[in-house]
Amino acid sequence: MSFLAKGWFSLGDEFARGFRWRLGGGERIRFWLDHWKGDRPFWSKYPLLFHLAEHKEELAGTVWQGTADNGEWRLKVRRISNDLQVQELAALLEVLGETSITPGQPDQLEWIDSPSRGYTVKVGYVWWSKDKPGNQEMEEQTPVLWRWRLPCKIKIFVWLVLQNRLLTKVYRAKWRPNDLTECGLCLGEPETVEHLLLTCPVANRLWAGLSTTTSNHFRFQSLPDLWEAMRSIAPSGGRTLQARFLNILIPAGLWAIWRTRNDATFRGQRVYFENIWDLALGLIQDWGRHLAGLKGVSYVGGRLRCE
């Protein structure tokens, strides 16, 4: 698989559904976790059996016992104790049918929607775009985002936010189902992108503070609300000083929340709202001076002003 294909594949579960393994010797395919038979991975289609599996990352080649012409699938699961588990086992064995491994033949990734089963940029883009009603609008919006006077990594970060692609705990739980998913800031609701950055009580307090200090109304319930606010407060991408100032407010708030969450999640640091507020103000002042072409950004008497 090419470097570009690997890059697309790393985008996550949604895009990875466009790929499927073709079984050879079963030395690279994980029996439960990879998509290689049927319409989706076995862990997703047969969750009761997957829960009973003794080795959840076991390779297909080790589940198969025997030769290519004379063998069988031997699932290593704990004791089956109810009718639903029996039904899943029967359904899985029916799907496996006459499938067998071919020793010595490499397993290969195939692109499902390509007639040649090979990956190209075109078929990858078509797959990524289909069944996404907001995708065309997002493409029209993206050039505006790239024109904003922000650090490159922040532009990419904001783009990932709008695409709902941040590695939140809920997102990571897709391949690490035993991990905790509560929000890294409030330790309450599941940590989705929208909750963490928009509706979490800690995030709400930050947006309320920025609203008060700048006479704007930052109240977001969804990612479309977020983009509409970003686009409406400075639609030109920053042609005036005020527009440049407004362009950095929301990205600074998002980044301050994300940085604080990472420090709490990976470094065990306690969450103090004052630290998030100070970080957001520091980013606004720094980006305003060095990137947005402002003489300065002052915070006096509870008000943020650009100069």
C-alpha positions in Angstrom: 0.0 0.0 0.0 1.4 3.4 -1.0 2.3 6.1 1.5 -0.7 8.2 0.4 -3.1 5.2 0.9 -1.6 4.7 4.4 -2.3 8.3 5.2 -6.0 8.0 4.2 -6.2 4.7 6.1 -5.0 6.4 9.2 -7.9 8.8 9.2 -9.9 6.3 11.1 -12.7 3.7 11.2 -15.0 5.5 8.8 -12.5 5.7 5.9 -11.0 2.3 6.8 -14.3 0.7 5.9 -13.3 1.3 2.3 -10.6 -1.3 2.6 -10.9 -5.0 3.1 -8.3 -7.7 3.5 -8.0 -10.6 1.0 -7.2 -13.7 3.0 -4.0 -15.5 2.1 -2.0 -17.2 4.8 -3.6 -15.2 7.6 -0.3 -14.0 8.9 -1.3 -10.3 8.9 -5.0 -10.4 9.4 -6.4 -10.1 12.9 -9.4 -12.5 13.0 -11.7 -10.3 15.1 -10.5 -6.8 14.5 -9.8 -6.5 10.8 -12.3 -6.4 8.0 -11.7 -9.5 5.8 -15.0 -11.3 5.5 -18.5 -10.1 5.2 -19.6 -6.5 5.4 -17.6 -5.4 8.5 -15.1 -6.7 11.1 -16.3 -9.7 13.2 -15.9 -7.7 16.5 -18.6 -5.3 15.3 -20.9 -7.9 13.8 -20.7 -10.5 16.6 -20.1 -8.5 19.8 -21.2 -11.2 22.2 -18.7 -13.7 20.8 -16.0 -11.1 20.6 -16.5 -10.4 24.4 -15.9 -14.1 25.0 -12.8 -14.3 22.8 -9.7 -15.3 24.8 -7.3 -13.5 22.4 -8.9 -10.5 20.8 -6.0 -9.7 18.5 -5.4 -13.3 17.4 -4.4 -13.7 13.8 -6.6 -15.6 11.3 -3.8 -18.0 10.5 -3.7 -19.2 14.1 -7.5 -19.6 14.3 -7.4 -22.0 11.3 -6.3 -25.5 12.2 -5.1 -27.9 9.5 -4.1 -27.6 5.9 -5.7 -25.5 3.1 -7.6 -28.6 1.9 -8.3 -30.3 5.2 -8.9 -27.9 8.2 -11.4 -26.0 10.2 -11.8 -22.7 12.1 -11.3 -23.3 15.9 -12.5 -20.2 17.8 -10.8 -19.8 21.2 -13.7 -18.4 23.3 -14.8 -18.8 26.9 -17.9 -20.9 27.7 -21.0 -20.0 25.7 -23.9 -19.8 28.1 -27.0 -18.4 26.4 -29.0 -18.7 23.2 -27.9 -15.3 21.8 -24.2 -16.4 21.9 -25.1 -19.7 20.2 -26.9 -17.8 17.5 -23.9 -15.5 16.9 -21.6 -18.5 16.7 -23.8 -20.3 14.2 -24.0 -17.1 12.1 -20.3 -16.6 12.1 -19.6 -20.2 11.1 -22.1 -19.8 8.3 -20.3 -16.7 7.1 -16.9 -18.5 7.2 -18.4 -21.3 5.1 -15.8 -22.9 2.9 -13.3 -20.2 3.5 -9.8 -21.5 4.3 -6.3 -20.1 4.4 -3.6 -20.6 1.8 -0.2 -21.1 3.5 2.6 -19.1 2.0 0.3 -16.7 0.2 0.5 -13.1 1.5 -2.6 -11.3 2.8 -3.5 -8.3 0.7 -5.5 -5.1 1.3 -8.1 -4.4 -1.3 -10.1 -1.2 -2.0 -13.8 -2.3 -2.1 -15.1 0.3 -4.5 -12.4 0.0 -7.1 -13.0 -2.3 -10.1 -9.3 -3.3 -10.0 -9.4 -3.6 -6.1 -6.4 -1.2 -6.1 -6.3 2.2 -4.4 -6.1 5.5 -6.3 -6.5 9.1 -5.1 -9.7 9.4 -7.1 -11.5 6.4 -5.7 -10.4 7.4 -2.2 -11.7 10.9 -2.6 -15.0 9.6 -4.0 -15.4 7.3 -1.0 -14.6 10.0 1.5 -17.1 12.4 -0.1 -20.1 10.1 -0.6 -23.0 10.2 1.8 -21.7 13.4 3.5 -24.3 16.1 2.9 -22.2 18.8 4.4 -19.0 17.8 2.6 -19.5 20.1 -0.4 -20.1 23.1 1.9 -17.0 22.2 3.9 -14.9 22.2 0.8 -16.2 25.7 0.0 -15.3 26.8 3.5 -11.8 25.3 3.8 -10.0 27.9 1.6 -11.3 30.6 4.0 -9.9 28.8 7.0 -6.4 28.5 5.3 -6.3 32.2 4.7 -6.6 33.1 8.4 -3.5 34.4 10.1 -2.9 31.5 12.5 0.0 29.1 13.0 -0.2 26.2 10.5 -0.7 23.6 13.1 -3.6 25.5 14.5 -5.3 25.7 11.1 -4.9 21.9 10.8 -6.2 21.5 14.4 -9.3 23.6 13.6 -9.9 21.7 10.4 -9.8 18.4 12.4 -12.2 19.8 14.9 -14.7 20.8 12.1 -14.3 17.3 10.6 -15.0 15.7 14.0 -11.6 13.9 13.7 -9.8 14.7 17.0 -8.6 11.8 19.0 -11.0 12.2 21.9 -11.5 9.3 24.3 -14.8 8.3 22.6 -13.0 8.2 19.2 -10.1 6.1 20.7 -12.5 3.7 22.3 -13.4 2.4 18.8 -10.2 0.4 18.9 -9.5 0.4 22.7 -13.0 -0.5 24.0 -11.8 -1.0 27.6 -10.5 2.6 28.0 -12.5 5.1 30.0 -14.4 7.7 27.9 -15.4 10.4 30.4 -14.5 14.0 29.6 -10.9 14.9 30.6 -12.1 18.3 32.0 -15.4 17.7 33.8 -15.1 13.9 34.3 -18.8 13.7 33.5 -20.2 13.2 30.0 -18.4 11.0 27.3 -15.6 12.9 25.7 -16.8 13.6 22.2 -15.4 16.6 20.2 -18.6 18.6 20.6 -18.8 17.9 24.3 -15.2 18.6 25.1 -14.8 21.8 23.1 -18.3 23.2 23.0 -20.8 22.0 25.7 -18.6 20.8 28.6 -19.2 23.1 31.7 -15.5 24.1 31.6 -15.7 25.0 27.9 -19.0 26.8 28.4 -17.3 29.0 31.0 -14.5 29.9 28.7 -16.9 30.8 25.8 -19.0 32.8 28.2 -15.9 34.7 29.3 -14.8 35.5 25.8 -18.3 36.6 24.9 -18.3 39.1 27.7 -14.9 40.5 27.1 -15.4 41.0 23.3 -19.2 41.7 23.1 -19.7 38.6 20.9 -22.1 35.7 21.5 -20.2 32.4 21.6 -22.7 29.7 22.4 -22.2 26.5 20.5 -24.3 23.3 20.6 -22.8 21.6 17.6 -19.9 21.7 15.1 -22.0 23.5 12.4 -22.8 26.1 15.0 -19.1 26.6 15.7 -18.2 27.0 12.0 -21.1 29.4 11.4 -19.9 31.6 14.3 -16.3 31.5 13.0 -17.4 32.3 9.5 -19.9 35.0 10.4 -17.7 37.1 12.8 -15.0 37.6 10.2 -16.1 36.3 6.8 -13.4 38.1 4.9 -10.6 36.0 6.4 -9.0 39.1 8.0 -8.9 42.1 5.7 -9.4 44.5 8.6 -7.7 44.8 12.0 -11.0 43.9 13.7 -11.5 40.9 11.5 -8.0 39.6 12.1 -8.6 40.0 15.9 -11.9 38.1 15.7 -10.3 35.3 13.6 -8.0 34.3 16.4 -10.5 34.3 19.3 -12.3 31.0 18.7 -9.1 29.0 17.6 -7.3 30.3 20.7 -10.2 29.1 22.9 -10.3 25.7 21.2 -6.6 25.2 21.5 -6.5 26.3 25.1 -9.2 23.7 26.0 -7.4 21.0 24.0 -4.0 21.7 25.5 -5.5 21.6 29.0 -7.3 18.4 28.3 -4.1 16.8 27.1 -2.2 17.9 30.2 -4.9 16.5 32.4 -5.2 13.2 30.5 -1.6 12.4 29.8 0.3 14.2 32.5 -2.2 14.0 35.4 -2.3 17.7 35.9 -5.4 19.2 37.7 -7.8 21.3 35.7 -8.1 24.9 36.9 -10.2 27.2 34.8 -7.9 30.1 35.5 -5.1 28.3 33.7 -7.3 27.7 30.6 -8.3 31.4 30.7 -4.7 32.6 31.0 -3.6 30.3 28.2 -6.4 31.5 25.9 -5.6 35.2 26.6 -1.9 34.5 26.1 -2.5 32.9 22.7 -4.8 35.7 21.6 -2.2 38.4 22.5 0.8 36.4 21.0 -1.0 35.6 17.7 -2.4 39.1 17.5 1.0 40.7 17.6 3.1 38.2 15.6 0.6 36.8 13.0 -2.4 39.0 12.7 -0.5 42.3 12.2 -1.9 44.0 15.3 0.1 46.4 17.4 -1.2 44.6 20.4 -4.1 43.1 22.2 -4.9 44.5 25.7 -7.0 43.1 28.5 -8.0 45.9 30.7 -11.1 46.2 32.9 -12.4 42.8 31.8 -12.3 43.8 28.1 -10.2 42.5 25.3 -9.3 45.2 22.7 -7.1 45.1 19.6 -4.8 48.0 18.7 
